[in-house]
Amino acid sequence: MPKPRIFGGNARIKSHALTYEGPATLYTLAKGVYIYTGSRWVKWEIERNWEQGMVEHYKCEGKLGELSVLVQKNPKASFDALATGEEI
Protein backbone atom coordinates (compact mmCIF):
# COMPACT_ATOMS: atom_id res chain seq x y z
CA MET A 1 0.00 0.00 0.00
CA PRO A 2 1.25 3.52 -0.70
CA LYS A 3 2.37 5.44 2.36
CA PRO A 4 0.20 8.46 3.18
CA ARG A 5 1.95 11.70 2.40
CA ILE A 6 0.86 15.32 2.51
CA PHE A 7 2.27 18.01 0.21
CA GLY A 8 1.66 21.75 0.19
CA GLY A 9 1.84 23.81 -2.97
CA ASN A 10 -0.26 25.50 -5.63
CA ALA A 11 -2.95 24.09 -7.89
CA ARG A 12 -4.69 25.28 -11.01
CA ILE A 13 -7.97 23.51 -11.73
CA LYS A 14 -10.19 24.46 -14.64
CA SER A 15 -13.21 22.31 -15.38
CA HIS A 16 -16.95 22.66 -15.91
CA ALA A 17 -17.49 21.80 -12.22
CA LEU A 18 -14.63 23.72 -10.59
CA THR A 19 -12.33 26.62 -11.36
CA TYR A 20 -9.57 27.31 -8.85
CA GLU A 21 -6.06 28.73 -8.78
CA GLY A 22 -4.14 29.08 -5.54
CA PRO A 23 -2.75 27.20 -2.56
CA ALA A 24 -3.66 23.56 -2.20
CA THR A 25 -2.75 20.44 -0.28
CA LEU A 26 -2.14 17.11 -2.03
CA TYR A 27 -2.76 13.91 -0.07
CA THR A 28 -1.60 10.49 -1.27
CA LEU A 29 -3.42 7.79 0.70
CA ALA A 30 -3.80 4.03 0.32
CA LYS A 31 -7.02 4.15 -1.75
CA GLY A 32 -7.05 7.61 -3.24
CA VAL A 33 -5.32 10.86 -4.03
CA TYR A 34 -6.96 14.08 -2.84
CA ILE A 35 -6.45 17.78 -3.47
CA TYR A 36 -7.83 20.15 -0.85
CA THR A 37 -8.21 23.80 -1.87
CA GLY A 38 -9.20 25.17 1.53
CA SER A 39 -12.92 24.90 0.82
CA ARG A 40 -13.26 21.85 -1.41
CA TRP A 41 -11.94 18.27 -1.62
CA VAL A 42 -11.32 16.64 -5.00
CA LYS A 43 -10.70 12.86 -5.04
CA TRP A 44 -9.18 10.42 -7.53
CA GLU A 45 -9.22 6.64 -7.15
CA ILE A 46 -5.80 5.02 -7.53
CA GLU A 47 -5.86 2.73 -10.57
CA ARG A 48 -2.20 1.79 -10.29
CA ASN A 49 0.72 2.57 -7.96
CA TRP A 50 4.35 1.60 -8.47
CA GLU A 51 7.89 2.66 -7.66
CA GLN A 52 10.69 3.14 -10.13
CA GLY A 53 14.00 4.01 -8.53
CA MET A 54 13.54 7.20 -6.49
CA VAL A 55 10.10 8.00 -7.97
CA GLU A 56 6.71 6.72 -6.83
CA HIS A 57 3.99 6.83 -9.52
CA TYR A 58 0.22 7.04 -9.09
CA LYS A 59 -2.16 6.61 -12.03
CA CYS A 60 -5.59 7.82 -10.93
CA GLU A 61 -9.14 8.33 -12.25
CA GLY A 62 -11.81 10.70 -10.91
CA LYS A 63 -14.63 13.09 -11.81
CA LEU A 64 -12.10 15.53 -13.27
CA GLY A 65 -10.55 12.82 -15.46
CA GLU A 66 -7.22 11.07 -15.18
CA LEU A 67 -4.52 12.25 -12.78
CA SER A 68 -0.87 11.33 -12.82
CA VAL A 69 1.12 11.92 -9.64
CA LEU A 70 4.89 11.62 -9.33
CA VAL A 71 6.48 11.65 -5.88
CA GLN A 72 10.24 12.05 -6.04
CA LYS A 73 12.23 11.05 -2.99
CA ASN A 74 15.42 12.89 -2.31
CA PRO A 75 18.43 11.67 -0.33
CA LYS A 76 17.73 14.18 2.46
CA ALA A 77 14.43 12.36 3.24
CA SER A 78 12.23 15.06 1.73
CA PHE A 79 9.80 14.57 -1.14
CA ASP A 80 8.57 16.57 -4.14
CA ALA A 81 5.22 15.88 -5.80
CA LEU A 82 3.79 16.80 -9.21
CA ALA A 83 0.13 16.11 -10.08
CA THR A 84 -1.08 16.65 -13.64
CA GLY A 85 -4.26 15.79 -15.47
CA GLU A 86 -6.67 16.92 -18.17
CA GLU A 87 -8.06 19.73 -16.03
CA ILE A 88 -5.35 19.99 -13.33
C-alpha positions in Angstrom: 0.0 0.0 0.0 1.2 3.5 -0.7 2.4 5.4 2.4 0.2 8.5 3.2 2.0 11.7 2.4 0.9 15.3 2.5 2.3 18.0 0.2 1.7 21.8 0.2 1.8 23.8 -3.0 -0.3 25.5 -5.6 -3.0 24.1 -7.9 -4.7 25.3 -11.0 -8.0 23.5 -11.7 -10.2 24.5 -14.6 -13.2 22.3 -15.4 -17.0 22.7 -15.9 -17.5 21.8 -12.2 -14.6 23.7 -10.6 -12.3 26.6 -11.4 -9.6 27.3 -8.9 -6.1 28.7 -8.8 -4.1 29.1 -5.5 -2.7 27.2 -2.6 -3.7 23.6 -2.2 -2.8 20.4 -0.3 -2.1 17.1 -2.0 -2.8 13.9 -0.1 -1.6 10.5 -1.3 -3.4 7.8 0.7 -3.8 4.0 0.3 -7.0 4.1 -1.8 -7.0 7.6 -3.2 -5.3 10.9 -4.0 -7.0 14.1 -2.8 -6.4 17.8 -3.5 -7.8 20.2 -0.9 -8.2 23.8 -1.9 -9.2 25.2 1.5 -12.9 24.9 0.8 -13.3 21.8 -1.4 -11.9 18.3 -1.6 -11.3 16.6 -5.0 -10.7 12.9 -5.0 -9.2 10.4 -7.5 -9.2 6.6 -7.1 -5.8 5.0 -7.5 -5.9 2.7 -10.6 -2.2 1.8 -10.3 0.7 2.6 -8.0 4.4 1.6 -8.5 7.9 2.7 -7.7 10.7 3.1 -10.1 14.0 4.0 -8.5 13.5 7.2 -6.5 10.1 8.0 -8.0 6.7 6.7 -6.8 4.0 6.8 -9.5 0.2 7.0 -9.1 -2.2 6.6 -12.0 -5.6 7.8 -10.9 -9.1 8.3 -12.3 -11.8 10.7 -10.9 -14.6 13.1 -11.8 -12.1 15.5 -13.3 -10.6 12.8 -15.5 -7.2 11.1 -15.2 -4.5 12.2 -12.8 -0.9 11.3 -12.8 1.1 11.9 -9.6 4.9 11.6 -9.3 6.5 11.6 -5.9 10.2 12.1 -6.0 12.2 11.0 -3.0 15.4 12.9 -2.3 18.4 11.7 -0.3 17.7 14.2 2.5 14.4 12.4 3.2 12.2 15.1 1.7 9.8 14.6 -1.1 8.6 16.6 -4.1 5.2 15.9 -5.8 3.8 16.8 -9.2 0.1 16.1 -10.1 -1.1 16.6 -13.6 -4.3 15.8 -15.5 -6.7 16.9 -18.2 -8.1 19.7 -16.0 -5.4 20.0 -13.3 
